Structures are given as structure tokens and as C-alpha cells.
């Protein structure tokens, strides 16, 4: 019996889409990915432009709230600038971290303003 390999453009496209949506923090979302504007952060995403190379985030209601953000992220209030809103305190789901080495260059690991957990936030 002969094995045959069949190329599938649809399979290739699905694989590339899955890889592209892996996100910077390994949480299966674009949260933490670099950006220059919110269109790069998915339909519900926003680009925080006050950090180096931008950081994709998703709005959330209350800092430290449980179950509101995807696994591998925490909700935190940050005084940041986005490409959509003026600078000011806003709450976002941001990549979780244990220490500064878990964050990319230009970001620091800090405790959330309410509740438990730490996030990578612009320095």
C-alpha cells in the first residue's frame, strides 16, 4: 500500500491562522502581542501605545476580577495611552508574569492594583 500526501490549501491556511493567533503570551489570544494600532489586536482588542512597540490588550471591568480575562492574563487598571482613547486610567486584560524576565523589553512585571496576580505593563 502506498502512502500519498495530498496538499490542502485550506489546511495550510488554517494552520497559518492558528499560528498567527497564538498570541505573545501563549494564552491563545493576541493579548501581549506588539501593535501600532488596535486593528492588529483582533475584533475586541485595543493597542496600548504608551509602551515600547505597543501591546495588545482587551478591556475588562475590574482590576483583579476573576474569570473576566483569558487564562494566562489578569485584569488590571493602568494609566496608559491607546490609539483609540486619550491617556488615562483604564482596565485591561494583560499578560500574566512572575517577574520581569517574563515580560518583553520595555515592560515590567507588576502586581495588579486590586487582587492577586502580576501583569506585564509598560515601564
Order of alpha helices (4+ residues) and beta strands (2+ residues): alpha-beta-beta-beta-beta-beta-beta
